Amino acid sequence: MLLLKNKPMGKTEIAEMLGHKGASGALNKQIKHHLSLEFIKMTIPEKPKSRLQQYRLSLKGIELMNSLELVF
């Protein structure tokens, strides 16, 4: 979620920022989990399998990030 704080990113870009060559099953699982918790949102929700799909923080995710900043 920290990576999405400044801009939307696709799975490949997220994986590269984490030091991986490509999106793994674990990354896909975490993205699905964060989508289900509504911490992140798709930039193209009507086309979830689009190669252009990116993810961004939702309002709920932004609020969570802001509350964590207060703690640290």
N, C-alpha and C positions, 0 to 999 in steps of 0.2 A: 504494500500500500504506500510505503514511503516513496517508491519510484513514481507513482502516479500523482504525487502531490503537486508537481509543477506543470505537467502536461499529460495528455492521453498517450498511451503507448499500445502497440500490438504485442502479441505473445512473443514473437521472435525478438523484438527489441527488449522486452522485459528479460527474456532469457539471456541475451547478450550482456545486459547490464548486471546480471547476476553471475556472469563469468561462464555461461554455458554456450554451446554451439547452436542449440536450437531448443524449441519448446519440448519439454519432457512430459511424461504422464503425470509426474508430481506437480508440475507447474499447472497443467490443465486442471488437475483436481483442486488446487488452491484457488484458481480463478473461478471455477464453478462454485466452490464453497463461499467465496467472498461475494459472488453474484447472489447466491441464495440468502446471504445475510444482509444483502442490499448495501454493502459498504462500497461496492463499485458498480458501474453501469456500462453498458455497451454504447459505443458511439453510433452504431447502426443496428438498433434493436430489431428492426424488421427483417434483417438478414444476418442471423447469428453465426452462420458459417462462412460469411464473406471473407475473402483474403485481405480485404481492407479494414476488417474489424479492429477496433481499438477499444481500450478500456480506460475509464476515468473514474475519479472518486465521485461518489454520490454525495448528496447533502449529509446523509447519515455518516458516511465515511469521513467527510471534512470535519464534522462535529466531533467524531471520535479522535481524529488526529489532533484537533485543537485541544481537546480535554487531556490528551496524553502529553502535549507540550507543557501544560500547566503543572503536571506532575514532575516532569524532568526539567 
